[in-house]
């Protein structure tokens, strides 16, 4: 379970103020896959970072019960001078998992072949994302935070990523940021729509998608 308690966050942009979260009070239930929908710039990734603890709110707090992942696919904790395998071992030690098992899992899932034992600075953005996704899925969390990662790679990798994600969801929950409504329908059993710093929850995914698309249409006509 993840609970937002009077969470607020805003930024100064172009002489004005961009509100991402306006006194949010909400709960993400355990063992459910909740889509986080919103227009570009609404603050979905920022909210995900606050839930992960990698970004501090202006006010309020995030209360978590159980383990919460770093944003799936986030490569910010990787070291450019270490190889993919060495980065896996580093992260494995942080989370207290068997590093040999994690390295074997990531090597098989990420499909980086010889690059897996080359320095990260030689990786393309797509290769970094594949490594980060595999590392995330290689560690068991109670709640996964997902930011568009299954869109990375070719069709075979995307399909395999979705299958692996579903397998993890047998024993966990997730908050999923995605611009693909097909992906939302396939993976999620609930949704929340972020708009103008407010968060609205829906048990009906189709109702959430309808609200999100309405917001998108209003924004494009403004």
N, C-alpha and C positions, 0 to 999 in steps of 0.2 A: 504494500500500500504506500502511496505517495500523497502527501497532503500539502497543499499550498495555503499558507496562513498569512493573510494580508500582504501578499507579495506585490511589490511595486518596483518598476524599473523604467527609466527614461533616459534619453540621450539628447544633447543639444546638437542640432543639425541645421546648417544654413540659417543661423540666427533664430531658429525656432526650437521647439521641443518635440521629439518623437517619443510617444508613450508606447512602450511594449507591454507592460503589465500595470494595471490600475487597481491596486488593492484586491488582488485575486484571492479568493477563498474557494478552494475546490479540492476534490479528492479523486485520484486515479486508482480504481480498485485493483486489488492483487489478482494475478493470474488471468488477466484479460488483455487483449491486444487493442489498444485505443489509438486511432488515427488522430494526429494533430494537424488540422487543416487551417489554411489562411492564405491570404494574398501574398505575393512577393513583398517583402519588407514589413510584414505584419509582426514579425518577431518570433517566429516559430523556433528557429535555431537558437536564438538568445534564450528563450524559455527553456529549451532543452539543456542548454549549458548551465542555467541556474539550478535546474533539477539535478544535474550531474555534480554540481558543486565546483565547477571550473570557472564560474562567473558569479560574483556576489550581487544580490539585489540591492536596491537603494533602501528599501524597508521590507520588513516581513521576513519570513523564513520558509524553508522547505523541510518538512518532516518526513522521514522515510522509515519504513519497517521492512527489514530484509536487505539484501545486497542489491545495489543499483550499478549498472555498468557505466563505464565511460561511453560517450556517444559512439555507437557502432560505426566503424569506418574512420573515426578520428585518428589521424596519424601525428598529432601534435606532440605526443609524448615520445615519439621515436627519435633516435639519434642518427644524424646523417652519416657519421663516420663508422657506425656499426653495421654489420650485415643484417639481412632480414632475420636470419637464424639467431644472431646475437641479440637483436631487439626483442625477439620472442622470449628468450631466456630472461632478459632484464624485466620484462613485464610479468612473466610467470613468477619470478621471485617476489615482486611487489604484491601479487595477489595470493601467494602461497600455494601455487599449484605445481604439479610435477613438470619440470621444465623439459625433460626429454619427451614426455607425452605431448606437451603443447607444441614443441618444435615439429614432431612427426605429424601431428594433426594439421598444422598450418602449412607445412610443406606440401601435403597431399591436397588440401582444399584450395590454396591460393594459386597453384599451378604456375609458379614463377620459374620453375626448372633451375638452371644454373644461376640465375639472378638471385635466388634465395640466399646464396652465400657470397654475394657481392655487396659492397657498401650501399646504403640507402640513397646516397647522393646520386647514384647512377640510375635510380628508378624513375620512370615516368609517373605522372599523377595517377594514371589508372593502375599501375603496378602497386603504388603506395596504398591505394584504396583497397585493392584485393588483399594485400597483406594485412591491413588494418581490420577488414571484415573478418578474415580468417582468425586472427588473434582474438577478436571479440567473441566469435562463436566458439572458440576453443576453451573459454572460461565460463563456468556455470554461474549465472547470476539469477536472482529472483525476478528482477525487472531489467529488461534491455531498453536502451534508448537508441532509436534508429533514425538516422537522417539521410534518407535517399540512397543508402548504400547498395541496395539490390539492383539499382539502375546501372551499376558499374560493370564493365566487361561485355563480352559477346553474349549472344543468346544462350549458349550452353551454360556459361558461368552464371548468368542471371537466373536461369531455371534451377540450377543446382543451389544457388544462394537461397532462393525462395524455399526449396525443399529443406535445406538445413535449418533455416529460420523456423519453419513450421515444426520441425522435430524438436527444437529447443522450446517452443511454446507449449509443448506437452507438459512441461514442468515449470513454466515461468510465465510472466506477462511482459508487455512491452508498450512503449509509447512510440508511435511511428509517424515521422514527418515524411510526407510523400506528395508529389504533384501528379502522380498517376492514380486516377480514380479506379482504374482496373486493379491496380495493386491494392488499393484500400479495400475494395470489395472482396478481393481474394484472401487478404490476410487479417482483416480487422473485424471485431465484433462489437465495436462501439466507436464513437468519435467525439472530438471536441473542436470547436471552431473558434479561432483567435481573430478578433476584429476590434480595432481601435482600443486595444488594451484590455478588452473584456473576453472572457472565456465561457462559451456555452456548450454544455454537454448533451450528447444524444445517445440513447441506447440503440436507436434506429440509424444504421449507417447511411441508408438512402436519404433520410431526412437531413442528416448532416451535410451530405454532398449537395443536396438541393439548396441549403442555406449558404454553403460556400460558393456555389455557382452563382447564386443571386448576388452575393457580395462582389464577386468578380465582375458581373455584368454592370452593377452600379458603378464600380470604380472605372470601368472602361468607357462608360457614357458620361462621366463627370467632366 
